[in-house]
Amino acid sequence: MATTPPSIAIPGQPLGASTKYIPGPGTHLHLSQIHASILGPIHLTHPPKPVGPQKRLTKITPSAPTPLPTISVLRSPALDTKPGEVQTAKREAIPEVSSIVLCRVTRITARQASVAILVVGETVGEGEWQGVVRVQDVRATEKDRVKIAESFRPGDVVRAIVISLGDQSNYYLSTARNDLGVLMATSDAGNAMHPVSWREYRDPVTGTSELRKGQTIACDTKPIIELGSITPPVRETTPYCVLSLLSAVSAARASTGSPPDVTAPPPKDRSRTTDPHAVRDRGVDPVDPPLASSSVRPGR
């Protein structure tokens, strides 16, 4: 009596004899029995049927073995697939060497900064991977003068590159490039700061400055990416240099009460003019224009 395999398999569950099925992905063979290796739905793949007319037998030959169906166990994301269909499971992005990542600083010491990797490339991860930025990987020059406390602070959002898979618990990251460094920083007062140079951030409310390892890149190569609870100041397509300009304008508006006019031309200096009528009205002496060079001598 033929037995039909169940629809859902658990690890270690027998699925059938090796004389009836061919073990596929998610299964293993033990003592001539096929067992499930993972949890998921069972999928049968039948061999293709021969195409065209069957050949006429001209001599007595041993019959060819009948091809067996392949039995496999799909992964859990495919539990909602219809019978006979195979759904490709969405693979989560995993940090690899040379991957650009966005991470949040969680803890700093004198020798390294511990971070939680949130984004790999352009994919926001469902979980967090742990990484470290060592003091020798902060920047490419003057490595002996680098101080972690002057480069990162807990809570900063950093753009870095994976340089090594590291040990069993941490990836090794580096910010030793012009396009890598702190993207978003918060001051000690709790205000979002804006960069004023590659190594300094400023609080627009209190006016205090703090040291960070910033970045200096072109305008069209650095968008700000929204990371869950981290909300960028403007849209994610806004270039980094435009963000700096907007932050500077906001700081000037907060200090003076009115935004600076960046489009109007600078006012003319009317204190120095060559118009005698305009000068006569203000009661100041006109400024003589420079004499043009001429080779004609004055008359005797």
Secondary structure, 3 states (H helix, E strand, C coil): CCCCCCCEECCCCEEEECCCCEECCCEEEECCEEEECCCEEEEEECCCCCCCCCCCCCCCCCCCCCCCCEEEECCHHHCCCCCCCCCCCCCCCCCCCCCEEEEEEEEECCCEEEEEEEEECCEEEEEEEEEEEEHHHCCCCCHHHCCHHHCCCCCCEEEEEEEECCCCCCEEEECCCCCCEEEECECCCCCECEEEECCEEECCCCCCEEECCCCCCCHHHCECCCECCECCCCCCCCEHHHHHHHHHHHHHHHHHCCCCCCCCCCCCCCCCCCCHHHHHHHCCCCCCCCCCCCCCCCCC
